[in-house]
Amino acid sequence: MTKELDKEYRRLLLSQRIDSGSLNYDLLRQHIEVFSRSDVLRSQAVTIYDNFRFEHAYVSEYHKRQFGNGEIEVHPDDLNDVLKNAIASLKHVFQGNRNFTHMKVIREYRAKVGGRFRRVTESLQVLETDQLGNIWLALCILEISPNQMPPFTVNSQIINTATGEVFSPLTKYFQRELILTKRELEILNLISQGKLSKEISENLHISIHTVDTHRQHILAKLNVDNSHEAVRCALSLGLIEY
């Protein structure tokens, strides 16, 4: 599942046809100088990603100390949900939403910080585009979340800083997979409580075979491999409560 999601994410990134002739790398150097000299940003985990060269053009010293030289190690249990959120965000951006100036993507997930996994908040913004409106430079700021208590779900939203509108890309672009029936939600809630198929069948007065059939439908609709992932996905989307 992770490989398929990663392949889709990379396919979306590569779908951009960046006009190299319109890129002004003097602008990049100016951004790097500003971030390097800022007292506030010097104490934050900041990166600038170049979507034309597919590399980190800038990684702050604080980021290097906390997270490494650019690539972030996401908790294995969060990786699929992080990729789904990233794919949904790119689809929203690429499908006619070209006013990047006021768009900010906020994500929460667990990443390795100083040798152990902690919940972090990631803020993504577009710094520069090419003359065709493709995303050239992307700014990322990572902070350790003050909330380190379970449930450890992956959250994502797009904020229009001009209007205050908050948008959930995952709900829109994975909507077809998220349509669970009332019975499927009942069963998923019981699964989240640790109930086995036999206990669920007794609780709902249905056969074990029917419970297992619903289980398979839930996994297919949420595009996950097992019940543990289904519960995590449903929690992150607000389909069930912890």
C-alpha positions as CSV (number, residue, x, y, z in Angstrom):
1,M,0.0,0.0,0.0
2,T,2.8,2.5,0.9
3,K,4.6,1.9,-2.3
4,E,1.5,2.5,-4.4
5,L,0.7,5.7,-2.5
6,D,4.3,6.9,-2.8
7,K,4.2,6.2,-6.6
8,E,1.0,8.2,-7.0
9,Y,2.5,11.1,-5.0
10,R,5.6,11.2,-7.2
11,R,3.5,10.9,-10.3
12,L,1.6,14.0,-9.3
13,L,4.8,15.9,-8.6
14,L,6.2,14.9,-12.0
15,S,3.0,16.0,-13.7
16,Q,4.1,19.6,-13.4
17,R,5.9,21.0,-16.5
18,I,8.0,23.6,-14.9
19,D,9.3,26.3,-17.3
20,S,13.0,26.3,-16.5
21,G,13.6,29.4,-18.5
22,S,11.4,31.5,-16.2
23,L,13.2,30.4,-12.9
24,N,15.2,33.1,-11.2
25,Y,17.7,31.5,-8.9
26,D,18.6,35.0,-7.5
27,L,15.2,34.9,-5.8
28,L,16.1,31.6,-4.2
29,R,19.4,33.0,-2.9
30,Q,17.5,36.0,-1.5
31,H,15.1,33.8,0.3
32,I,18.0,31.7,1.8
33,E,19.7,34.9,3.0
34,V,16.5,36.2,4.7
35,F,15.9,32.8,6.4
36,S,19.6,32.5,7.5
37,R,19.7,36.0,9.0
38,S,16.3,35.9,10.7
39,D,16.6,35.5,14.5
40,V,13.1,33.9,14.6
41,L,13.5,31.5,11.8
42,R,17.0,30.5,12.9
43,S,15.4,28.7,15.8
44,Q,12.9,26.8,13.7
45,A,13.1,23.7,11.5
46,V,12.9,25.4,8.0
47,T,13.5,23.9,4.6
48,I,13.0,25.1,1.0
49,Y,12.4,22.5,-1.6
50,D,13.2,23.0,-5.3
51,N,10.5,21.1,-7.3
52,F,12.5,21.6,-10.5
53,R,15.7,20.1,-9.3
54,F,13.9,17.7,-6.9
55,E,16.2,18.6,-4.0
56,H,16.3,20.6,-0.8
57,A,17.7,24.0,-1.7
58,Y,18.0,25.1,2.0
59,V,17.9,23.3,5.3
60,S,18.2,25.3,8.5
61,E,20.8,24.3,11.1
62,Y,18.0,23.8,13.6
63,H,16.3,21.4,11.2
64,K,19.5,19.5,10.8
65,R,19.9,19.1,14.5
66,Q,16.3,18.0,15.1
67,F,15.3,16.1,12.0
68,G,18.3,15.6,9.7
69,N,19.5,17.0,6.4
70,G,16.1,17.3,4.8
71,E,14.3,14.0,4.6
72,I,11.9,13.4,7.6
73,E,11.5,10.0,9.1
74,V,7.8,9.5,9.5
75,H,6.4,7.0,12.0
76,P,5.6,3.8,10.1
77,D,2.0,3.8,11.5
78,D,1.5,7.3,10.1
79,L,3.2,7.0,6.7
80,N,0.2,5.8,4.7
81,D,-2.1,8.5,6.1
82,V,0.6,11.2,5.5
83,L,0.9,10.1,1.9
84,K,-2.9,10.1,1.4
85,N,-3.0,13.6,2.8
86,A,-0.1,14.8,0.6
87,I,-1.8,13.3,-2.5
88,A,-5.1,14.9,-1.7
89,S,-3.4,18.3,-1.1
90,L,-1.6,18.1,-4.5
91,K,-4.8,17.2,-6.3
92,H,-6.6,20.2,-4.8
93,V,-3.7,22.4,-5.8
94,F,-3.3,21.0,-9.3
95,Q,-7.0,20.9,-10.2
96,G,-7.6,24.5,-11.0
97,N,-6.6,26.1,-7.7
98,R,-3.7,28.3,-9.0
99,N,-3.9,31.1,-6.4
100,F,-1.1,29.7,-4.2
101,T,-0.3,33.0,-2.5
102,H,-2.9,32.6,0.3
103,M,-2.8,28.8,0.6
104,K,-1.2,27.1,3.6
105,V,-1.2,23.3,4.2
106,I,-1.0,22.3,7.9
107,R,-0.4,18.6,8.8
108,E,0.1,16.8,12.1
109,Y,1.8,13.4,12.3
110,R,4.6,11.6,14.2
111,A,8.2,12.0,13.1
112,K,11.6,11.1,14.5
113,V,13.0,13.9,16.6
114,G,16.3,13.5,18.3
115,G,16.2,9.7,18.1
116,R,12.5,9.2,19.1
117,F,9.1,9.7,17.5
118,R,7.2,12.7,18.5
119,R,4.1,14.4,17.2
120,V,5.0,17.4,14.9
121,T,3.1,20.1,13.1
122,E,4.2,20.8,9.5
123,S,3.3,24.0,7.7
124,L,3.7,24.2,3.9
125,Q,3.6,27.2,1.7
126,V,4.5,28.1,-1.9
127,L,7.4,30.5,-2.1
128,E,7.7,30.9,-5.8
129,T,6.1,29.6,-9.0
130,D,7.3,29.6,-12.6
131,Q,5.5,31.9,-15.2
132,L,3.0,29.1,-15.9
133,G,1.9,28.9,-12.3
134,N,3.7,25.6,-11.4
135,I,5.1,25.2,-7.9
136,W,8.8,25.9,-8.0
137,L,9.9,26.6,-4.4
138,A,8.0,25.3,-1.4
139,L,8.6,26.4,2.2
140,C,8.3,23.9,5.0
141,I,8.4,24.8,8.7
142,L,8.3,21.9,11.3
143,E,7.5,22.3,15.0
144,I,7.1,19.9,17.8
145,S,3.4,19.8,18.7
146,P,2.5,20.7,22.3
147,N,0.0,17.8,22.1
148,Q,1.9,14.5,22.7
149,M,-1.2,12.6,24.0
150,P,-3.1,9.8,22.1
151,P,-4.9,9.2,19.9
152,F,-2.0,9.7,17.4
153,T,-4.0,10.4,14.3
154,V,-2.8,12.2,11.2
155,N,-4.5,15.5,10.5
156,S,-4.4,17.7,7.5
157,Q,-6.1,20.9,6.3
158,I,-5.6,23.7,3.8
159,I,-6.1,27.2,5.0
160,N,-6.9,30.2,2.8
161,T,-5.1,32.9,4.8
162,A,-6.9,35.7,3.0
163,T,-10.5,34.4,3.6
164,G,-10.0,32.2,6.7
165,E,-11.6,29.3,4.8
166,V,-10.5,25.8,6.1
167,F,-10.6,22.9,3.7
168,S,-10.1,19.2,4.3
169,P,-8.5,17.8,1.0
170,L,-8.6,14.2,2.1
171,T,-12.4,14.2,2.6
172,K,-12.9,15.6,-0.9
173,Y,-10.5,13.6,-2.9
174,F,-10.9,10.2,-1.2
175,Q,-14.7,10.8,-0.7
176,R,-15.7,7.7,-2.7
177,E,-13.7,5.4,-0.4
178,L,-15.0,7.1,2.7
179,I,-18.7,6.3,2.2
180,L,-19.3,3.8,5.0
181,T,-22.8,2.5,5.7
182,K,-24.4,2.9,9.2
183,R,-23.8,-0.8,9.8
184,E,-20.1,-0.5,8.7
185,L,-19.7,2.4,11.1
186,E,-21.2,0.4,13.9
187,I,-18.8,-2.5,13.3
188,L,-15.8,-0.1,13.0
189,N,-16.7,1.5,16.3
190,L,-16.8,-2.0,17.9
191,I,-13.5,-2.9,16.3
192,S,-12.0,0.2,17.7
193,Q,-13.1,-1.0,21.1
194,G,-11.1,-4.2,20.6
195,K,-14.1,-6.4,19.9
196,L,-13.6,-9.6,17.9
197,S,-15.9,-10.8,15.1
198,K,-17.7,-13.2,17.4
199,E,-18.3,-10.5,20.0
200,I,-19.5,-8.1,17.3
201,S,-21.9,-10.7,15.9
202,E,-23.4,-11.3,19.3
203,N,-23.6,-7.6,20.0
204,L,-25.4,-6.8,16.7
205,H,-27.3,-10.1,16.4
206,I,-25.8,-10.9,13.0
207,S,-23.7,-13.9,11.8
208,I,-19.9,-13.9,12.0
209,H,-19.8,-14.3,8.2
210,T,-21.8,-11.1,7.8
211,V,-19.4,-9.3,10.2
212,D,-16.4,-10.5,8.3
213,T,-18.0,-9.4,5.0
214,H,-18.5,-5.9,6.5
215,R,-14.9,-5.9,7.7
216,Q,-13.7,-6.5,4.1
217,H,-15.9,-3.8,2.7
218,I,-14.5,-1.3,5.4
219,L,-10.9,-2.1,4.4
220,A,-11.7,-1.7,0.7
221,K,-13.5,1.6,1.2
222,L,-10.8,3.1,3.4
223,N,-8.0,1.7,1.2
224,V,-6.2,0.0,4.1
225,D,-4.7,-3.4,4.7
226,N,-6.0,-4.3,8.2
227,S,-8.4,-3.4,11.0
228,H,-5.7,-1.5,12.9
229,E,-5.1,0.8,9.9
230,A,-8.9,1.2,9.4
231,V,-9.4,2.4,12.9
232,R,-6.5,4.9,12.6
233,C,-7.8,6.2,9.3
234,A,-11.3,6.6,10.6
235,L,-10.1,8.4,13.7
236,S,-8.0,10.8,11.6
237,L,-11.1,11.6,9.4
238,G,-13.5,12.0,12.3
239,L,-15.6,9.0,11.2
240,I,-15.4,7.5,14.7
241,E,-14.4,8.9,18.0
242,Y,-11.6,7.7,20.3
